[in-house]
Amino acid sequence: MAESALVTVDLDDRTVEIEYQRLSPERIDAPIVVFLHEGLGSVAMWRDFPQALCDAGGFRGLVYSRPGYGRSTPRGRGEYWGPKFLEYQATEVLPRLFTALEIDAAVERPWLFGHSDGGSIALIHAACFPNVAAGLVVLAPHIMVEAISVTSIHDVREKFRDTDLPAKLARYHDDVESAFYGWNDVWLDPAFRDWNISDVVARITCPVLAIQGEGDEYGTMAQIDGIKAVLPDTELLKLDRCGHSPHRDRQDAVIAASVAFIAAHAPKRP
């Protein structure tokens, strides 16, 4: 497995360190896939999936932990991310990470592979920077807040308080409280219930593959059906025997579909 490193990124109000891994950088002419993790994810929580996908497709990869997660700089004391936290990650943090890593995204045209909150970030980024992303693969993305999401996220809060869940998450985050409550507080804020990015998603111009498990406990098919409603060319993959993490529950199917999708839509290189 590739070693993680830290890069310094200047944001508007502070400077943070972001944990990242480059996968198979020796494939200098290959497409680059950028992996955007879930609401409680990190570089480590992806485990070996990013490398498996890159090896299957002959891609390069970039995996990173958003500020507040993994080994990246934790949230400041009392810092609240607010209902626009996904938009901020998509329009401010990700572009500045590319700059810090000397990735010219307009030239590299990365493919964004996002899971859950990371899928939402991928959608927003592609909508706001139409000449950057080559395409998107989004797994269990959120484009609106559903009752099932709020209920499940509330249940997770109870487990975090009453079980050994913090100890389990400590394997993936240096500051577990930062990672958990940064995500959980926003999703349970009544001000977040009206969050909806359907109008934003409608501006996307690159190809999109949207994947959802039929047993997803955090969202229904209305999420990816909603993407297709505003982007009719979106390709959908609905997986049985699959919950909120298709890349873990149905890894082979996700890799096969993702590799075929990127191969079909990748710009032809001279």
Buried (B, 14 or more C-beta within 10 A) or exposed (E): EBEBBBBEBEEEEEEBBBBBBBBBEEBEEBBBBBBBBBBBBBBBBBEEBBBBBBBEBBBBBBBBBBBBBBBBBBBEEEBEBEBBBBBBBBBEBBBBBBEBBEBEBEEBBBBBBBBBBBBBBBBBBBBBBEEBBBBBBBBBBBBBBBEBBBEBBEEBBEEBEEEEBBEEBEEBBBBBEBBBBBBBBBBBBEEBBEBEBEEBBEBBEBBBBBBBBEEBBBBBBBBBBBBBBBBEEBBBBBBEEBBBBBBBBBBEBBBBBBBEBBEEBBEEEE
